[in-house]
Amino acid sequence: MKQWIDDHLRSKAATEKDYQEEWGAHRYLIRGKMFAMHGGDKDGKEILTLKLKPEHSEELRELYAGTVVPGYYMNKAHWSSIYLANEFSDDLLKKLIDESHALILGGFSKKMQREILEGK
């Protein structure tokens, strides 16, 4: 993975990173809730899997067929995997990472969101 991708993922509020040996993948989490996973598919091709709104995932899969696919080993409606070796805009990837982080953050109570954003 390009270093800027890891840097951007880790720059998001309260992000924790761990490695899941059995998955062969790094996870990016907020208080134990995953918003991104970096690993490979069954052929070892590098993918970044992000949680996105289902309607946005469908749109991206149509626009970037073969590059954005249903989430690998994840809920296909809520997760999409992006093949990092394929042509894909760095700016769009940053926006999708931001969207994924915001979706998970939004699942916490308002009080917890404030605490996370304040670094508590």
C-alpha positions, 0 to 999 in steps of 0.5 A, a space after each residue: 500500500 502506498 504510504 500516504 494511504 496508511 498515513 491518511 487512514 491513521 490520521 482520522 480521529 481515534 483510529 487504531 490499527 491492528 493486524 489480523 493474522 487469520 485474515 492476513 489483513 490490517 484493520 483500521 478501527 474506531 473504539 473497536 469498530 472497523 472502518 477500513 481493512 487492507 489486505 489481499 484477495 484470494 489471488 493476493 491482489 492488494 485491496 482496501 475495503 471500506 464501509 460505504 453507504 449502499 447506494 454509493 457503493 452501487 454507483 462506484 461499482 458501476 463507474 469503476 467496474 473491476 476496480 471497486 467490487 463488493 466487499 471481499 469477505 464482508 457484507 456486500 451491501 455495506 462494504 466495498 473493496 478497491 483494487 489498489 493496483 488499478 487506476 483510481 483517483 487518489 483524491 477520490 480514495 481519500 474522500 472514500 476513506 473519510 466517508 467510511 470513517 464518518 459512517 462509523 463515527 456516526 454510529 456512536 452516541 453524540 456524547 461519544 462522538 464528541 469525546 472521540 473528536 476531542 481525543 478523550 
